[in-house]
Amino acid sequence: MKGLELSFRYYQEICRPELEKLFPGQIDRIAFGLVGDGSECYGYDDEISQDHDFGPRVMLWVTQEDDTKFGAALSDAVSKLPKNFLGFRGVNTSQYGEGREGVFAIPAFYKRFIGMGRPPETIDEWRMIPEVNLSIATNGEVFNDPLGEFTKFRNTLNAGYPEDLRLKKMAARCMKMAQSGQYNYQRSIRRNEFVAAFMAAAEFTDAACSMIYLMNNRYKPFYKWMHRGLKALPVLGTQAFELLKILAASGNHSDCADCIETLSALIIDRLRKSGLTHSSSDFLLDHGPQIQSRIQDEKLRSMPIWGE
């Protein structure tokens, strides 16, 4: 059973019915769901995933005011709920697996991932948040949110980066993909520097994945899941997934170079169709400056193109 399904059933059959009895006046002020750390929050879990931090768990979110009023009592009640459910004996929490179930004040929950208890308001605040943390903070599912406060925060993050920052990141990814994949990969092969070539391919893969997520206005997840997640993205997701799979698995350097150039060409074509570049070059390095020139924020537009 997938972790999200297990969590939802635990919420429906154990958690909510019991809490309705204990907190009849507050139950409609509590949001329930599963968001955050763990492959199950992405729906990527399998039997291998169940060796740690897996089991019937659910998260409850309340406002800061409500946490002060009844958060401690709610946490105590949740801790006493039956742990055995559908053949699972509670959550097998690992050494660093704390904080994946229980009651959370909404500001504290988000602060754990994005460093602040409110949505970012400025470009500088957005820039401070690691992309993977934004992905973690917006994954999973919200089962019920009567007040809508948790979902309101979540929706703000899910709207994606401010457009200027998205463009800045896309410009930087153009430069990184060009340098590592289109330029240094084949040069390293010709020099028999195979470790350098391997590293160049890895740098290209990371930058290319980030570019595809940015094109889809989504956040790149943890490195272990960023390739798998491409399949769900409508803009170049499937093509990038297949090409990067070949790049990683093929032992033929010529095939790897072809994959790099094919994916670069697909991205350039998409950038042109989106009106972000008008260059006829097949080298991504020539497209980064054109994207950066479209940034409206003067401070961001004047920053080094390679950075972000």
HELIX and SHEET records of a PDB file:
HELIX    1   1 GLY A    3  TYR A   10  1                                   8    
HELIX    2   2 TYR A   11  CYS A   15  3                                   5    
HELIX    3   3 ARG A   16  LEU A   22  1                                   7    
HELIX    4   4 ILE A   27  ARG A   29  5                                   3    
HELIX    5   5 SER A   39  CYS A   41  5                                   3    
HELIX    6   6 GLU A   47  ASP A   51  5                                   5    
HELIX    7   7 GLN A   64  ASP A   66  1                                   3    
HELIX    8   8 ASP A   67  GLY A   71  3                                   5    
HELIX    9   9 ALA A   72  SER A   79  1                                   8    
HELIX   10  10 ILE A  106  ILE A  114  1                                   9    
HELIX   11  11 ILE A  123  MET A  128  1                                   6    
HELIX   12  12 GLU A  131  ALA A  137  1                                   7    
HELIX   13  13 GLU A  149  ASN A  158  1                                  10    
HELIX   14  14 GLU A  163  MET A  177  1                                  15    
HELIX   15  15 ALA A  178  TYR A  185  3                                   8    
HELIX   16  16 GLN A  186  ARG A  190  1                                   5    
HELIX   17  17 PHE A  194  MET A  215  1                                  22    
HELIX   18  18 TYR A  223  GLY A  229  1                                   7    
HELIX   19  19 LEU A  230  ALA A  232  5                                   3    
HELIX   20  20 GLY A  237  ALA A  249  1                                  13    
HELIX   21  21 HIS A  253  LYS A  273  1                                  21    
HELIX   22  22 LEU A  284  ASP A  286  5                                   3    
HELIX   23  23 GLY A  288  GLN A  292  1                                   5    
HELIX   24  24 GLU A  298  ARG A  301  1                                   4    
SHEET    1   A 4 GLY A 102  ALA A 105  0                                        
SHEET    2   A 4 MET A  59  VAL A  62  1                                        
SHEET    3   A 4 ALA A  31  LEU A  34 -1                                        
SHEET    4   A 4 GLU A 141  ASN A 144 -1                                        
SHEET    1   B 2 ASN A  84  PHE A  85  0                                        
SHEET    2   B 2 PHE A  88  ARG A  89 -1                                        
END                                                                             
